[in-house]
Amino acid sequence: MSPYKNVPPELDGKMHDCVEKVMMKGHDKESAIGICYASVVEGQSAALDFILNVDEFYADDQARDETG
């Protein structure tokens, strides 16, 4: 049985890895599970991509401002 509600057992590992990564970005476990569910189970990866890469996004934006 999956430790996450409505997550197929074959996606448990991917879900766990995702939750850990999102929590390392400062989200609590409940919101990390929601974000990862949308990405891993429902295939909506845009929000996850942004969350995991937000530091790079802002660094690129700041670099453009400084050279701009």
SULQUI-V522280 format. One line per field, one symbol per residue. ss: DSSP state (2 for helix, 1 for strand, 0 for the rest). phi: phi as a letter, one per 40 degrees, with the letter a starting at -180 (. if undefined). psi: psi as a letter, one per 20 degrees, with the letter a starting at -180 (. if undefined). A space follows every 10 residues. Layout:
ss=???
phi=???
psi=???
This chain:
ss=0000000022 2222222222 2222000022 2222222222 2000022222 2222222222 22222220
phi=.ccbcgbddc bdccccccdd ccccchcccc cccccccccc ccgcccccdc ccbcccdccc cccccccc
psi=pqippkpqhi jggggggggg ghhijjqrgg hgggghghgg gijniggggg ghjhghghgg gggghhi.
